[in-house]
């Protein structure tokens, strides 16, 4: 073999041995792990024409005319509950509740409607799951269709980035569903 071939093979072997290092990759961004305590529910009695169960860790405050705010300080979120008496205007109340939800369609990726029917307690309604970077990710209304109408929606006091607030949003959405399932008219 000629010196040129031996030299070429030597250089090739040196490159092969020195080029076989592990590739250095940047450390992937860490994900925040948010674990919440298992919810414990208690009946919230009030002078309004309905009662419901709510998470004992949440803080509730009456505002006016049977309107309530349920605060989750650690999650920077609030559920707003509003009561209205039905005065032969159920169609208008339903239209208003539905249009409020669909105002978020601009930022929402999807809006899933889940009907709610409890014939024993005469509670009927709709639960909306809003996916994406909308201002709210859950809303509902319930009614007995004759006298009572309650709406609820959750808002976070943070920029609506769905991926970041998803654990808190799921936790509060479960609380809202429990609230709906426990509503009783007086």
C-alpha positions in Angstrom: 0.0 0.0 0.0 1.2 3.4 -0.7 1.9 6.1 1.9 -1.1 8.1 0.6 -3.6 5.3 1.2 -2.1 4.6 4.7 -2.3 8.3 5.5 -5.8 8.6 4.3 -6.9 5.5 6.3 -5.2 6.9 9.4 -6.9 10.3 9.1 -10.2 8.5 8.5 -9.8 6.4 11.7 -8.8 9.4 13.8 -11.9 11.3 12.6 -14.1 8.3 13.3 -12.8 7.9 16.9 -12.9 11.6 17.8 -16.2 12.2 16.1 -18.1 9.5 18.2 -18.9 11.7 21.1 -22.4 11.7 22.7 -24.3 14.6 21.2 -24.8 17.3 23.8 -28.5 18.3 24.0 -30.0 21.1 26.0 -31.9 20.1 29.1 -35.6 19.9 28.3 -37.9 22.4 29.9 -39.3 21.1 33.1 -43.1 20.8 33.6 -44.7 22.2 36.7 -46.5 19.4 38.6 -49.6 20.6 40.3 -51.3 18.2 42.7 -54.4 19.2 44.5 -56.0 17.6 47.5 -59.0 15.4 47.0 -62.1 17.6 47.2 -64.3 17.4 50.2 -67.8 18.8 49.7 -70.3 20.4 52.1 -73.8 21.8 51.7 -73.8 25.6 51.3 -77.1 26.8 52.8 -78.3 30.3 52.1 -81.4 32.4 52.0 -81.8 32.0 48.2 -84.2 29.5 46.7 -81.6 26.9 46.1 -78.8 25.0 47.9 -75.7 23.2 46.6 -72.6 21.5 47.7 -69.2 23.1 47.2 -65.6 22.3 47.9 -64.6 23.1 51.5 -61.3 24.5 50.4 -63.0 27.2 48.3 -64.1 30.5 49.7 -67.6 31.7 48.9 -68.9 35.3 49.1 -72.5 36.5 48.4 -72.5 39.6 46.3 -76.2 40.6 45.7 -79.6 39.1 44.7 -78.4 35.5 45.2 -75.2 36.0 43.2 -72.1 34.3 44.6 -68.4 34.1 43.9 -66.6 31.0 44.8 -62.9 31.7 45.0 -59.9 29.4 44.7 -57.0 31.6 45.8 -54.2 29.1 45.2 -55.4 28.6 41.6 -56.2 32.2 41.0 -59.7 31.3 39.8 -63.3 32.2 40.6 -66.6 30.6 39.8 -69.4 33.2 39.4 -72.9 32.0 40.2 -76.0 34.0 39.2 -79.6 33.3 40.1 -82.6 34.6 38.3 -86.2 33.9 38.9 -88.1 32.7 35.8 -91.0 35.0 35.0 -92.3 33.4 31.8 -89.0 34.3 30.2 -87.3 30.9 30.1 -86.6 31.2 26.4 -84.8 34.5 26.9 -82.8 33.2 29.8 -81.7 30.1 27.9 -80.7 32.2 24.8 -78.6 34.6 27.0 -76.8 31.7 28.7 -76.0 30.0 25.4 -74.9 33.2 23.7 -72.6 34.0 26.7 -70.9 30.6 26.1 -70.6 31.0 22.4 -69.0 34.4 22.7 -65.8 32.5 23.5 -65.9 30.6 20.2 -63.3 33.1 18.7 -60.5 31.9 21.1 -61.9 28.4 21.8 -60.7 25.3 19.9 -63.9 23.4 20.8 -67.0 23.7 22.9 -68.4 20.5 24.2 -72.0 20.5 25.4 -73.0 18.0 28.1 -76.7 18.0 28.9 -77.7 17.5 32.6 -81.0 16.0 33.6 -82.1 15.1 37.1 -85.8 14.3 37.0 -86.0 13.5 40.8 -84.8 17.0 41.8 -86.3 18.7 38.7 -82.9 20.1 37.7 -82.2 20.4 34.0 -79.4 22.2 32.2 -76.2 22.2 30.1 -72.6 22.0 31.1 -70.1 23.5 28.6 -66.5 22.5 28.4 -64.5 25.1 26.5 -61.1 24.0 25.1 -58.4 26.3 24.0 -57.2 29.7 25.2 -60.6 31.2 25.9 -61.3 33.4 28.9 -63.4 30.6 30.5 -63.1 26.9 30.2 -66.3 25.8 31.8 -69.8 27.3 32.0 -73.2 25.9 32.9 -76.9 26.7 33.4 -79.5 24.8 35.4 -83.2 25.4 35.7 -86.5 23.8 36.8 -88.0 25.5 33.7 -90.8 27.1 35.9 -89.3 29.2 38.7 -85.5 29.0 39.0 -82.5 29.6 36.7 -78.8 29.5 37.8 -75.8 30.1 35.6 -72.2 29.6 36.5 -68.8 30.2 34.8 -65.2 30.0 35.9 -62.5 32.6 35.2 -58.8 32.5 35.9 -56.8 35.5 36.9 -54.0 34.7 34.5 -53.4 34.9 30.8 -55.6 32.1 29.3 -52.9 29.6 28.3 -54.8 26.3 28.3 -51.7 24.1 28.7 -50.6 25.9 31.8 -53.9 26.0 33.7 -55.1 22.6 32.6 -54.6 20.8 36.0 -56.4 23.6 37.9 -59.1 23.9 35.2 -59.8 20.2 35.5 -60.0 20.4 39.3 -62.4 23.3 39.2 -64.5 21.8 36.4 -65.0 18.7 38.6 -66.2 21.0 41.4 -68.6 22.7 39.0 -70.0 19.4 37.9 -70.5 18.4 41.5 -72.2 21.7 42.2 -74.6 21.1 39.4 -75.3 17.5 40.5 -76.0 18.7 44.1 -78.3 21.7 43.4 -81.7 21.5 45.0 -84.6 23.9 44.8 -86.2 25.1 48.0 
